[in-house]
């Protein structure tokens, strides 16, 4: 066969009058090959035509390909069951040449962006070691397409609230927004549809108008359309996380902001310049920030529990004791939680991370509760104690006995005694308590057993057992 260059040299040397021996010794090619090239008279390498072993079974392979839903392993097994002897590599090569299960690759497009024309936003799940514990976090990034300056932060959860928090922070950092924000078809921003038919959620449309831009979504599978931001995630995973330690999420985000500043000031070979230098021209084309950028907040309604706390995202926040059982409005921002009673600000807390299970109490609420305990009379009885003691002499004696026996830890026993008082008839309970007091019995489980023994026939519907009929033979 030989390559085209060798075949061309053979023909040229032959035209110059050199014999087979000289050509063979010079080019280190056998005289048989030289004769074959001279007979063809062409420098083009002839195509090698081979009979494909799978070609006689093409119709059967196509049918099985559809039946097995494109699984070539199953196609190979079915062919073997039908006594068609083909190796798996032969089958896959045949399907590849015939385009079965193979989508033709398309060249990646090249996109040119004018200053301020577009910015790209996306998120990516990253597993990061934070405080010596592996955590799955959501990394959000925004990149200006002309200058490729970028901004990134990580969050424990990702929803529409955090999307607005991040975009606000990024746009404020860039001191402006591009005309359009390209993103994928995630439901955080897109309400329905995909690509050019995507319908942006009204809440996010209003958010974009605040900064003068609009959202657009690329077609499904067209990841190259948002390559600027996609490439940034790979760079963060390979370069930023490696070798760095993070005490907590605020520390991680602080280091990530510093890293973005460093990367934006590094010369890029593809651009031939530093992104921050290109951003000087792009900044003039951005939509300027509004004169007031309000805090992004999420509104919740919560009732104050009996301990004087409101619960949000599995965290508890204190409120004044006078608001027990009141329904309050909670304004959640990135770092703060503001609690309102109507339009009046009640108090403000530092916001805890979702699911942290922490309890926050302000110093003024702590002092308020301490003062209330000091002013309360030491002999004051709880309402349930008063009700139990007034029900009967035996119940009053049992309450006193439990308080003396359990000292300051009698709340739970008294709650259980009150439940028995509510659940069981008065007479059987009175009998059981009298008997227990007489024998010095204060175990409520055993006392409850005594009550059940007294009320077994009156309180519960027991099955009726009839006497057996006499045997006819007796």
Secondary structure, 3 states (H helix, E strand, C coil): CCCHHHHHHHHHHHHCCCCHHHHHHHHCCCHHHHHHHHHHCCCCCCCCCCCCCCHHHHHHHHHHHHHCCCCHHHHHHHHHHCCCCCCHHHHHHHHHHHCCCCCCCCCCCCCCCCCCCEEEEEEEEEEEEECCEEEEEEEEEEEECCCCCEEEEEECCCCHHHHHHHHHHHHHHHCCECCEEEECCCCCCEEECCHHHCEECHHHHHHHHHHCCEEEECCCCCHHHHHHHHHHHHHHHHHHCCCCCCCCHHHHHHHHHHHHHHHHCCEECCCCEEHHHHHHHHHCCCECCCCCCCCCCEEEEEECCCCCEEEECCEEEECCHHHCCCEEEEEECCCEEEEEECCEEEEEEECCCCCCCCEECCHHHHHHHHHHHHHCCCCCCCHHHHHHHHHCHHHHHHHHHHHHHHHHHCHHHHHHHHHHHHHCCHHHHHHHHHHHHHCCCCCHHHHHHHHHHHHHHHHCCCCCCCCCCCCCCC
